[in-house]
Amino acid sequence: MSNSLPKFDAPPVIETVLSVQFERLDKFSNAHGGWFWKNYLDKEWNSVRPAPRLEDQFEHFGDEIKWAPAGGGIRIITGSESDRLQIFRADDERMIQIQDSRFVYNWRKRQSDYPSYEKVLADFRQQFSQFEKFVKDAELGTLKLNQWEVTYVNHIAKGALWNNYVDWIKIFPRVSTLAPEISDLNHEDFRGSWRVIIGDNRGRLHVTLNTGRLASEKGVEVIRLELTTRGPVHLEKDLDLWKGFDVGHSAIVRYFAAVTSAEAQQIWKRRI
């Protein structure tokens, strides 16, 4: 399917994330994170940093929504619960994140251009296979996958396509519903979010669109478009992790192409 999707030679994507969630490994500890880093990754993965754990996420559909806890429910945190470990490659463009219920692979734009979904997916496969081996060797239990997740973060810097709020419609003609300029009333920023169901409850697309500045209040002004797809791993419905990733990636690319203008896509060098 990816061969028929829109493709861009210079997309505004600055981060791509592939993540798999699984039932919590009760025996997993912070020490296991260091064990995986030192013994199952190449030496190019040369630094680590602890981070707060990511909450488990589940997409609910239909009757499931009635029984889903409001606001994610209340969860009791125990002192023995492990944190998340972030492991960085020497070029700082790749990051692996692990905790007792999740494995995450990040590509982050530094010097190189976006390497393509296929390349990021291949890298994920390689590193996740090492994590699977580690879980088995460490006798931590069985990985029972339950959710897949794909995220694309896009930054559209002020200058080439937009300089003020009246230009936003040139990029997002189907989204911009701001009022026209009124005397001394000037739009300062924009923030919006919405959700889209993928197919027959195969997943959900979460869209966040806002303006802001990079790094500090004096940083470069950007429009940030974040697209996250997430859905259940349902082996009985023929939807494994890899098909889930493909479903999520396809939804993101098709939605991105549908919501942005032809003028913007020309700048981003769309070729299909």
Backbone as CSV, one residue per row, in Angstrom:
resi,resn,N_x,N_y,N_z,CA_x,CA_y,CA_z,C_x,C_y,C_z
1,MET,0.822,-1.215,0.000,0.000,0.000,0.000,0.852,1.259,0.000
2,SER,2.048,1.208,0.652,2.872,2.413,0.776,3.324,2.941,-0.570
3,ASN,3.420,2.054,-1.593,3.858,2.497,-2.914,2.849,3.416,-3.579
4,SER,1.565,3.324,-3.209,0.532,4.149,-3.814,0.219,5.389,-2.996
5,LEU,0.872,5.550,-1.855,0.618,6.704,-0.996,1.348,7.937,-1.533
6,PRO,0.843,9.138,-1.206,1.573,10.363,-1.558,2.980,10.329,-0.958
7,LYS,3.959,10.826,-1.709,5.332,10.865,-1.221,5.884,12.270,-1.393
8,PHE,6.713,12.682,-0.428,7.290,14.024,-0.421,8.802,13.907,-0.278
9,ASP,9.538,14.650,-1.117,10.995,14.630,-1.026,11.525,15.574,0.049
10,ALA,10.738,16.564,0.446,11.171,17.516,1.474,10.021,17.799,2.441
11,PRO,9.518,16.774,3.118,8.388,16.968,4.037,8.802,17.764,5.270
12,PRO,7.856,18.391,5.955,8.197,19.178,7.149,8.299,18.335,8.416
13,VAL,8.377,17.017,8.278,8.420,16.141,9.447,9.746,16.296,10.185
14,ILE,9.661,16.435,11.515,10.870,16.577,12.325,11.021,15.415,13.313
15,GLU,9.988,14.575,13.415,10.089,13.399,14.282,9.088,12.343,13.837
16,THR,9.536,11.093,13.849,8.678,9.948,13.586,8.859,8.948,14.718
17,VAL,7.742,8.413,15.212,7.803,7.511,16.353,6.984,6.258,16.046
18,LEU,7.584,5.091,16.250,6.879,3.820,16.197,6.922,3.223,17.594
19,SER,5.763,2.820,18.087,5.690,2.347,19.465,4.783,1.131,19.552
20,VAL,5.175,0.170,20.396,4.320,-0.978,20.680,4.123,-1.067,22.192
21,GLN,2.898,-1.310,22.585,2.541,-1.457,23.984,2.176,-2.914,24.240
22,PHE,2.515,-3.394,25.428,2.230,-4.786,25.774,1.826,-4.871,27.241
23,GLU,1.273,-6.018,27.602,0.903,-6.228,28.994,2.141,-6.081,29.869
24,ARG,1.964,-5.468,31.026,3.090,-5.113,31.874,3.910,-6.330,32.284
25,LEU,5.221,-6.195,32.152,6.146,-7.232,32.604,6.441,-6.980,34.082
26,ASP,5.837,-7.759,34.958,5.917,-7.497,36.397,7.333,-7.580,36.948
27,LYS,8.188,-8.383,36.304,9.548,-8.558,36.812,10.517,-7.491,36.305
28,PHE,10.060,-6.685,35.357,10.946,-5.681,34.744,11.281,-4.593,35.765
29,SER,12.568,-4.212,35.832,13.022,-3.160,36.743,13.936,-2.201,35.996
30,ASN,14.323,-1.122,36.659,15.234,-0.162,36.045,16.565,-0.818,35.681
31,ALA,16.982,-1.785,36.490,18.246,-2.478,36.220,18.180,-3.246,34.898
32,HIS,16.997,-3.765,34.568,16.852,-4.481,33.303,17.068,-3.549,32.106
33,GLY,16.663,-2.294,32.262,16.886,-1.335,31.186,18.364,-1.187,30.864
34,GLY,19.191,-1.081,31.906,20.637,-0.989,31.703,21.215,-2.263,31.132
35,TRP,20.678,-3.383,31.535,21.118,-4.687,31.025,20.865,-4.771,29.520
36,PHE,19.675,-4.372,29.103,19.356,-4.384,27.669,20.291,-3.457,26.900
37,TRP,20.499,-2.258,27.417,21.348,-1.277,26.734,22.766,-1.805,26.535
38,LYS,23.365,-2.332,27.570,24.776,-2.718,27.523,25.022,-4.017,26.763
39,ASN,24.054,-4.918,26.748,24.308,-6.248,26.210,23.575,-6.591,24.923
40,TYR,22.606,-5.760,24.526,21.806,-6.117,23.353,21.798,-5.044,22.266
41,LEU,22.493,-3.927,22.505,22.573,-2.864,21.518,24.029,-2.640,21.107
42,ASP,24.220,-2.145,19.892,25.566,-1.840,19.413,26.167,-0.679,20.206
43,LYS,27.495,-0.537,20.098,28.194,0.509,20.841,27.811,1.912,20.402
44,GLU,27.213,2.035,19.187,26.794,3.359,18.727,25.691,3.939,19.600
45,TRP,24.982,3.089,20.323,23.989,3.552,21.301,24.759,3.836,22.588
46,ASN,25.219,5.085,22.732,26.263,5.357,23.724,25.850,6.189,24.926
47,SER,24.563,6.556,25.044,24.162,7.337,26.216,22.711,7.039,26.574
48,VAL,22.390,7.252,27.844,21.033,6.984,28.330,20.574,8.115,29.237
49,ARG,19.265,8.156,29.429,18.673,9.144,30.335,17.361,8.579,30.875
50,PRO,17.137,8.663,32.177,15.854,8.215,32.723,14.768,9.246,32.436
51,ALA,13.535,8.776,32.341,12.399,9.662,32.087,11.165,9.082,32.782
52,PRO,10.180,9.915,33.087,8.950,9.393,33.689,8.291,8.377,32.767
53,ARG,7.668,7.365,33.321,7.048,6.329,32.519,5.864,6.887,31.732
54,LEU,5.587,6.285,30.596,4.438,6.651,29.782,3.219,5.871,30.264
55,GLU,2.114,6.549,30.402,0.890,5.872,30.796,0.423,4.948,29.677
56,ASP,-0.143,3.824,30.045,-0.698,2.923,29.045,-1.872,3.596,28.340
57,GLN,-1.961,3.388,27.023,-3.011,3.987,26.213,-3.812,2.899,25.509
58,PHE,-5.128,3.060,25.482,-5.988,2.113,24.788,-7.054,2.872,24.005
59,GLU,-7.251,2.460,22.763,-8.325,3.029,21.961,-9.564,2.150,22.119
60,HIS,-10.694,2.777,22.469,-11.945,2.048,22.661,-12.943,2.471,21.587
61,PHE,-13.743,1.521,21.138,-14.710,1.770,20.069,-16.062,1.162,20.431
62,GLY,-17.120,1.756,19.894,-18.454,1.195,20.062,-18.825,0.999,21.518
63,ASP,-19.305,-0.215,21.839,-19.740,-0.500,23.205,-18.596,-0.454,24.205
64,GLU,-17.350,-0.615,23.731,-16.205,-0.566,24.638,-16.116,0.785,25.333
65,ILE,-16.552,1.846,24.631,-16.446,3.194,25.187,-17.271,3.320,26.460
66,LYS,-18.395,2.632,26.521,-19.266,2.713,27.695,-18.563,2.217,28.952
67,TRP,-17.644,1.277,28.768,-16.993,0.665,29.906,-15.582,1.179,30.132
68,ALA,-15.126,2.081,29.287,-13.791,2.652,29.472,-13.818,3.638,30.634
69,PRO,-12.847,3.593,31.543,-12.831,4.510,32.678,-12.663,5.954,32.232
70,ALA,-13.491,6.846,32.753,-13.426,8.266,32.400,-12.087,8.840,32.835
71,GLY,-11.470,9.602,31.916,-10.198,10.246,32.250,-9.059,9.270,32.456
72,GLY,-9.225,8.051,31.958,-8.144,7.064,32.107,-8.210,6.313,33.417
73,GLY,-9.119,6.710,34.323,-9.260,5.988,35.579,-8.194,6.384,36.582
74,ILE,-8.245,5.780,37.747,-7.285,6.042,38.810,-6.378,4.838,38.950
75,ARG,-5.088,5.071,38.929,-4.128,3.973,39.051,-3.210,4.235,40.222
76,ILE,-3.051,3.248,41.084,-2.190,3.378,42.250,-0.749,3.104,41.840
77,ILE,0.142,4.043,42.137,1.552,3.898,41.804,2.284,3.261,42.978
78,THR,3.028,2.205,42.705,3.801,1.557,43.764,5.253,1.968,43.664
79,GLY,5.958,1.854,44.770,7.359,2.258,44.802,8.241,1.397,43.933
80,SER,7.791,0.185,43.609,8.616,-0.726,42.831,8.451,-0.552,41.324
81,GLU,7.553,0.332,40.905,7.285,0.498,39.484,8.495,1.119,38.780
82,SER,8.845,0.578,37.620,10.038,1.038,36.913,9.755,2.306,36.124
83,ASP,10.830,3.033,35.820,10.731,4.237,35.008,10.916,3.864,33.543
84,ARG,10.972,4.890,32.705,11.278,4.708,31.284,12.746,5.045,31.074
85,LEU,13.425,4.269,30.252,14.820,4.536,29.927,14.913,4.969,28.478
86,GLN,15.521,6.130,28.233,15.762,6.625,26.890,17.215,6.340,26.524
87,ILE,17.412,5.680,25.382,18.746,5.281,24.937,19.034,6.001,23.615
88,PHE,20.134,6.732,23.537,20.425,7.588,22.398,21.583,7.041,21.566
89,ARG,21.408,7.141,20.243,22.496,6.802,19.342,23.448,7.979,19.249
90,ALA,24.683,7.732,18.855,25.718,8.762,18.861,25.349,9.976,18.020
91,ASP,24.620,9.782,16.899,24.253,10.906,16.042,23.066,11.692,16.594
92,ASP,22.470,11.228,17.674,21.344,11.877,18.356,20.072,11.907,17.514
93,GLU,20.087,11.221,16.368,18.897,11.173,15.517,17.980,9.999,15.867
94,ARG,18.523,8.996,16.519,17.735,7.817,16.873,17.660,7.683,18.389
95,MET,16.509,7.260,18.858,16.330,7.030,20.285,15.446,5.804,20.474
96,ILE,15.816,4.962,21.422,14.998,3.835,21.841,14.523,4.119,23.257
97,GLN,13.257,3.855,23.516,12.709,4.039,24.851,12.054,2.731,25.297
98,ILE,12.393,2.311,26.509,11.806,1.076,27.022,11.295,1.284,28.440
99,GLN,10.210,0.589,28.744,9.688,0.491,30.095,8.982,-0.859,30.196
100,ASP,8.365,-1.137,31.323,7.803,-2.471,31.532,6.564,-2.763,30.690
101,SER,6.080,-1.774,29.939,4.895,-2.016,29.110,5.004,-1.400,27.717
102,ARG,6.216,-0.968,27.338,6.307,-0.308,26.042,7.723,-0.348,25.485
103,PHE,7.787,-0.435,24.128,9.037,-0.289,23.392,8.796,0.760,22.319
104,VAL,9.653,1.798,22.285,9.453,2.946,21.396,10.726,3.205,20.607
105,TYR,10.546,3.498,19.315,11.679,3.851,18.466,11.413,5.213,17.829
106,ASN,12.333,6.164,18.038,12.183,7.529,17.526,13.247,7.847,16.482
107,TRP,12.816,8.488,15.393,13.742,9.217,14.519,13.482,10.697,14.740
108,ARG,14.564,11.464,14.951,14.429,12.907,15.190,15.352,13.656,14.239
109,LYS,14.822,14.651,13.581,15.599,15.387,12.578,16.725,16.172,13.237
110,ARG,17.928,15.938,12.779,19.095,16.705,13.206,19.755,17.271,11.935
111,GLN,20.695,16.539,11.344,21.357,16.979,10.123,20.783,16.292,8.883
112,SER,20.383,15.051,9.026,19.933,14.264,7.877,18.463,14.489,7.577
113,ASP,18.074,14.208,6.334,16.679,14.297,5.932,15.911,13.080,6.430
114,TYR,14.600,13.188,6.407,13.731,12.092,6.815,14.070,10.838,6.005
115,PRO,14.353,9.707,6.666,14.834,8.523,5.954,13.752,7.669,5.307
116,SER,12.482,7.978,5.452,11.340,7.240,4.916,10.791,6.287,5.974
117,TYR,9.503,6.044,5.869,8.821,5.131,6.787,9.413,3.733,6.708
118,GLU,9.692,3.267,5.502,10.221,1.919,5.326,11.547,1.737,6.067
119,LYS,12.405,2.752,6.044,13.688,2.675,6.732,13.490,2.690,8.247
120,VAL,12.629,3.572,8.733,12.378,3.638,10.171,11.768,2.324,10.658
121,LEU,10.854,1.761,9.858,10.227,0.492,10.220,11.259,-0.633,10.273
122,ALA,12.178,-0.663,9.304,13.224,-1.686,9.299,14.110,-1.567,10.536
123,ASP,14.438,-0.331,10.919,15.236,-0.116,12.126,14.475,-0.583,13.361
124,PHE,13.174,-0.282,13.413,12.349,-0.722,14.538,12.375,-2.245,14.637
125,ARG,12.169,-2.925,13.512,12.158,-4.387,13.507,13.457,-4.951,14.096
126,GLN,14.564,-4.377,13.663,15.867,-4.865,14.122,16.026,-4.697,15.624
127,GLN,15.710,-3.530,16.139,15.907,-3.267,17.560,14.865,-3.977,18.425
128,PHE,13.627,-4.079,17.921,12.593,-4.754,18.693,12.884,-6.254,18.789
129,SER,13.484,-6.825,17.746,13.851,-8.240,17.806,14.892,-8.468,18.903
130,GLN,15.783,-7.499,19.092,16.751,-7.590,20.178,16.062,-7.511,21.534
131,PHE,15.047,-6.653,21.629,14.311,-6.533,22.884,13.545,-7.828,23.185
132,GLU,12.963,-8.428,22.150,12.264,-9.704,22.338,13.225,-10.775,22.846
133,LYS,14.427,-10.812,22.287,15.434,-11.769,22.721,15.820,-11.511,24.170
134,PHE,15.974,-10.238,24.518,16.333,-9.871,25.885,15.265,-10.321,26.875
135,VAL,14.004,-10.062,26.559,12.903,-10.454,27.455,12.913,-11.952,27.687
136,LYS,13.192,-12.712,26.638,13.252,-14.172,26.766,14.454,-14.603,27.596
137,ASP,15.635,-14.031,27.288,16.856,-14.407,28.005,16.766,-14.057,29.492
138,ALA,16.140,-12.920,29.786,16.036,-12.454,31.175,14.876,-13.108,31.919
139,GLU,14.127,-13.956,31.220,12.996,-14.671,31.812,12.004,-13.706,32.461
140,LEU,11.668,-12.661,31.692,10.740,-11.642,32.187,9.285,-11.984,31.887
141,GLY,9.050,-13.029,31.132,7.687,-13.393,30.775,7.497,-13.364,29.264
142,THR,6.243,-13.378,28.863,5.891,-13.370,27.446,5.377,-11.997,27.037
143,LEU,5.856,-11.492,25.904,5.374,-10.213,25.404,3.983,-10.406,24.791
144,LYS,2.982,-9.816,25.430,1.614,-9.896,24.931,1.227,-8.508,24.423
145,LEU,1.398,-8.316,23.114,1.191,-7.002,22.509,-0.288,-6.638,22.516
146,ASN,-0.588,-5.364,22.808,-2.001,-4.956,22.824,-2.298,-3.669,22.054
147,GLN,-1.306,-2.821,21.800,-1.570,-1.592,21.064,-0.363,-1.229,20.203
148,TRP,-0.632,-0.736,18.985,0.405,-0.169,18.130,0.190,1.341,18.058
149,GLU,1.243,2.067,17.768,1.126,3.531,17.713,2.153,4.106,16.741
150,VAL,1.720,5.056,15.921,2.594,5.760,14.973,2.382,7.256,15.156
151,THR,3.463,8.016,15.245,3.361,9.474,15.389,4.283,10.168,14.394
152,TYR,3.753,11.204,13.753,4.548,12.100,12.910,4.372,13.516,13.459
153,VAL,5.489,14.185,13.723,5.462,15.584,14.163,6.020,16.443,13.041
154,ASN,5.260,17.455,12.631,5.665,18.350,11.547,5.802,19.778,12.068
155,HIS,6.866,20.454,11.658,7.062,21.872,11.974,7.132,22.656,10.667
156,ILE,6.266,23.648,10.536,6.259,24.509,9.352,6.710,25.895,9.809
157,ALA,7.965,26.215,9.531,8.560,27.448,10.041,7.994,28.680,9.342
158,LYS,7.922,29.750,10.083,7.478,31.029,9.541,8.456,31.494,8.467
159,GLY,7.907,31.988,7.344,8.779,32.513,6.298,8.395,32.053,4.913
160,ALA,8.610,30.772,4.601,8.396,30.299,3.234,6.919,30.255,2.847
161,LEU,6.087,29.739,3.746,4.666,29.551,3.432,3.732,30.490,4.184
162,TRP,4.200,31.027,5.297,3.315,31.898,6.075,4.134,32.930,6.850
163,ASN,3.516,34.085,7.058,4.130,35.152,7.849,3.214,35.669,8.943
164,ASN,1.897,35.500,8.756,0.946,35.870,9.800,-0.309,35.007,9.659
165,TYR,-1.282,35.216,10.502,-2.434,34.315,10.569,-3.225,34.254,9.267
166,VAL,-3.220,35.334,8.482,-4.005,35.309,7.240,-3.413,34.319,6.230
167,ASP,-2.159,33.916,6.452,-1.523,32.956,5.539,-1.823,31.506,5.906
168,TRP,-2.346,31.266,7.111,-2.557,29.881,7.552,-3.484,29.130,6.611
169,ILE,-4.478,29.840,6.070,-5.437,29.182,5.179,-4.763,28.701,3.896
170,LYS,-3.610,29.289,3.557,-2.877,28.846,2.376,-2.285,27.445,2.577
171,ILE,-2.087,27.071,3.836,-1.515,25.764,4.153,-2.606,24.764,4.496
172,PHE,-3.606,25.219,5.271,-4.690,24.342,5.729,-6.046,24.915,5.303
173,PRO,-6.342,24.871,4.021,-7.581,25.496,3.527,-8.856,24.850,4.068
174,ARG,-8.799,23.598,4.475,-9.998,22.901,4.958,-10.126,22.947,6.472
175,VAL,-9.103,23.519,7.120,-9.105,23.560,8.583,-9.307,24.976,9.093
176,SER,-8.703,25.945,8.434,-8.729,27.327,8.916,-10.133,27.913,8.829
177,THR,-10.722,28.179,9.972,-12.057,28.769,10.032,-12.036,30.043,10.862
178,LEU,-10.884,30.685,10.895,-10.745,31.903,11.680,-11.499,33.056,11.023
179,ALA,-11.976,33.964,11.854,-12.697,35.130,11.347,-11.735,36.038,10.590
180,PRO,-12.242,36.775,9.601,-11.372,37.720,8.885,-10.909,38.837,9.814
181,GLU,-9.929,39.571,9.359,-9.382,40.653,10.172,-10.472,41.663,10.519
182,ILE,-10.522,42.026,11.799,-11.544,42.953,12.286,-10.858,44.111,12.995
183,SER,-10.820,45.242,12.359,-10.312,46.465,12.967,-9.044,46.209,13.773
184,ASP,-9.141,46.373,15.094,-7.965,46.224,15.934,-7.874,44.848,16.589
185,LEU,-8.612,43.872,16.054,-8.566,42.509,16.594,-7.669,41.651,15.705
186,ASN,-6.564,41.176,16.267,-5.596,40.390,15.501,-5.374,39.027,16.155
187,HIS,-5.511,37.980,15.372,-5.277,36.651,15.901,-3.823,36.506,16.338
188,GLU,-3.643,35.934,17.508,-2.296,35.770,18.054,-1.755,34.360,17.818
189,ASP,-2.594,33.347,17.994,-2.162,31.981,17.746,-3.379,31.113,17.454
190,PHE,-3.121,29.830,17.280,-4.198,28.901,16.961,-3.899,27.564,17.608
191,ARG,-4.921,26.956,18.212,-4.775,25.640,18.818,-6.039,24.844,18.563
192,GLY,-5.866,23.621,18.086,-7.019,22.776,17.836,-6.632,21.313,17.853
193,SER,-7.596,20.458,18.172,-7.351,19.016,18.149,-8.655,18.300,17.828
194,TRP,-8.543,17.184,17.149,-9.717,16.392,16.810,-9.291,14.949,16.576
195,ARG,-10.275,14.048,16.488,-10.004,12.621,16.329,-10.773,12.067,15.142
196,VAL,-10.193,11.055,14.504,-10.790,10.447,13.319,-10.687,8.929,13.451
197,ILE,-11.793,8.208,13.285,-11.768,6.752,13.336,-11.249,6.211,12.005
198,ILE,-10.382,5.215,12.069,-9.797,4.607,10.873,-10.580,3.349,10.510
199,GLY,-11.187,3.366,9.326,-11.873,2.178,8.824,-12.923,1.643,9.774
200,ASP,-13.012,0.328,9.845,-13.983,-0.342,10.707,-13.362,-0.564,12.087
201,ASN,-13.170,0.555,12.798,-12.601,0.534,14.152,-11.218,-0.136,14.196
202,ARG,-10.442,0.076,13.122,-9.092,-0.500,13.095,-8.100,0.355,13.884
203,GLY,-8.479,1.579,14.165,-7.624,2.461,14.928,-8.224,3.854,14.954
204,ARG,-7.487,4.791,15.545,-7.968,6.170,15.633,-6.814,7.117,15.355
205,LEU,-7.099,8.160,14.597,-6.126,9.211,14.296,-6.391,10.406,15.194
206,HIS,-5.363,10.842,15.907,-5.441,12.021,16.777,-4.658,13.147,16.101
207,VAL,-5.310,14.272,15.887,-4.691,15.404,15.194,-4.589,16.592,16.147
208,THR,-3.409,17.181,16.234,-3.204,18.394,17.028,-2.511,19.428,16.154
209,LEU,-3.092,20.620,16.101,-2.555,21.702,15.271,-2.456,22.957,16.117
210,ASN,-1.270,23.553,16.171,-1.108,24.777,16.953,0.102,25.566,16.472
211,THR,0.196,26.776,16.917,1.355,27.611,16.613,2.172,27.795,17.883
212,GLY,3.455,28.101,17.707,4.325,28.295,18.859,5.717,28.685,18.429
213,ARG,6.622,28.691,19.388,8.021,29.016,19.124,8.909,27.866,19.570
214,LEU,10.005,27.674,18.873,10.936,26.613,19.207,11.874,27.050,20.316
215,ALA,12.064,26.202,21.288,13.077,26.341,22.350,12.784,27.438,23.365
216,SER,12.435,28.634,22.917,12.231,29.731,23.864,11.237,30.719,23.279
217,GLU,10.898,31.727,24.078,9.933,32.728,23.628,10.469,33.583,22.492
218,LYS,11.773,33.503,22.230,12.386,34.237,21.126,12.788,33.306,19.979
219,GLY,12.401,32.046,20.078,12.763,31.075,19.057,11.963,31.264,17.781
220,VAL,12.278,30.434,16.801,11.605,30.488,15.507,10.128,30.142,15.680
221,GLU,9.261,30.922,15.046,7.832,30.633,15.084,7.514,29.497,14.112
222,VAL,6.708,28.548,14.569,6.346,27.414,13.723,4.865,27.088,13.888
223,ILE,4.326,26.460,12.874,3.052,25.766,12.998,3.405,24.304,13.239
224,ARG,2.851,23.741,14.290,3.136,22.348,14.651,1.901,21.501,14.356
225,LEU,2.087,20.504,13.510,1.028,19.554,13.187,1.488,18.175,13.645
226,GLU,0.807,17.648,14.652,1.148,16.322,15.169,0.026,15.343,14.829
227,LEU,0.401,14.241,14.207,-0.543,13.214,13.787,-0.159,11.905,14.454
228,THR,-1.042,11.381,15.292,-0.794,10.124,15.987,-1.912,9.143,15.685
229,THR,-1.547,7.957,15.235,-2.523,6.888,15.058,-2.224,5.798,16.081
230,ARG,-3.303,5.202,16.579,-3.147,4.170,17.596,-4.300,3.191,17.466
231,GLY,-4.021,1.930,17.699,-5.086,0.946,17.617,-4.698,-0.362,18.260
232,PRO,-5.657,-1.255,18.425,-5.408,-2.525,19.102,-4.706,-3.535,18.206
233,VAL,-3.897,-4.377,18.833,-3.360,-5.555,18.166,-4.382,-6.668,18.350
234,HIS,-5.027,-7.065,17.261,-6.089,-8.078,17.303,-5.702,-9.218,16.376
235,LEU,-5.040,-10.225,16.898,-4.624,-11.337,16.050,-5.825,-12.076,15.485
236,GLU,-6.910,-12.129,16.275,-8.103,-12.826,15.793,-8.792,-12.062,14.673
237,LYS,-8.492,-10.779,14.539,-9.037,-9.978,13.449,-7.991,-9.722,12.361
238,ASP,-6.931,-10.526,12.374,-5.867,-10.423,11.377,-5.228,-9.035,11.374
239,LEU,-5.026,-8.475,12.561,-4.371,-7.171,12.679,-3.236,-7.308,13.686
240,ASP,-2.057,-7.700,13.189,-0.907,-7.812,14.074,-0.186,-6.469,14.148
241,LEU,0.948,-6.436,14.832,1.687,-5.193,15.025,2.066,-4.560,13.697
242,TRP,2.562,-5.356,12.754,3.092,-4.821,11.502,1.973,-4.291,10.606
243,LYS,0.861,-4.978,10.569,-0.283,-4.463,9.823,-0.829,-3.209,10.489
244,GLY,-0.784,-3.183,11.820,-1.218,-1.986,12.537,-0.376,-0.779,12.170
245,PHE,0.954,-0.947,12.151,1.840,0.143,11.751,1.496,0.630,10.346
246,ASP,1.277,-0.297,9.423,0.966,0.084,8.039,-0.363,0.826,7.958
247,VAL,-1.363,0.359,8.720,-2.663,1.047,8.758,-2.490,2.459,9.300
248,GLY,-1.731,2.580,10.387,-1.524,3.897,10.994,-0.746,4.843,10.109
249,HIS,0.326,4.338,9.498,1.132,5.174,8.600,0.315,5.632,7.401
250,SER,-0.445,4.719,6.803,-1.277,5.066,5.649,-2.283,6.158,6.006
251,ALA,-2.929,6.032,7.158,-3.916,7.025,7.578,-3.272,8.395,7.761
252,ILE,-2.080,8.426,8.347,-1.387,9.691,8.578,-1.022,10.361,7.264
253,VAL,-0.442,9.610,6.345,0.001,10.191,5.068,-1.197,10.686,4.260
254,ARG,-2.247,9.875,4.187,-3.415,10.271,3.403,-4.110,11.489,4.013
255,TYR,-4.165,11.538,5.334,-4.803,12.682,5.995,-3.964,13.947,5.817
256,PHE,-2.651,13.807,5.949,-1.747,14.942,5.760,-1.917,15.525,4.361
257,ALA,-1.990,14.657,3.348,-2.141,15.114,1.974,-3.501,15.756,1.743
258,ALA,-4.525,15.266,2.447,-5.876,15.794,2.257,-6.081,17.131,2.947
259,VAL,-5.379,17.356,4.053,-5.639,18.544,4.863,-4.738,19.723,4.486
260,THR,-3.652,19.465,3.753,-2.739,20.540,3.366,-2.962,20.933,1.909
261,SER,-2.542,22.140,1.558,-2.827,22.698,0.235,-1.835,22.224,-0.820
262,ALA,-2.245,22.365,-2.088,-1.363,22.028,-3.208,-0.139,22.930,-3.213
263,GLU,-0.322,24.191,-2.836,0.799,25.129,-2.783,1.844,24.674,-1.775
264,ALA,1.389,24.253,-0.596,2.312,23.769,0.426,2.999,22.490,-0.029
265,GLN,2.237,21.605,-0.640,2.802,20.332,-1.075,3.832,20.507,-2.189
266,GLN,3.678,21.567,-2.973,4.690,21.869,-3.989,6.008,22.240,-3.322
267,ILE,5.938,23.022,-2.242,7.130,23.394,-1.480,7.789,22.150,-0.884
268,TRP,6.956,21.212,-0.441,7.464,19.979,0.168,7.815,18.918,-0.860
269,LYS,7.733,19.272,-2.140,8.146,18.427,-3.264,7.391,17.108,-3.312
270,ARG,6.068,17.228,-3.371,5.265,16.014,-3.549,5.496,15.475,-4.956
271,ARG,5.707,14.169,-5.081,5.970,13.577,-6.404,4.972,12.469,-6.764
272,ILE,4.092,12.093,-5.866,3.042,11.127,-6.186,1.707,11.674,-5.676
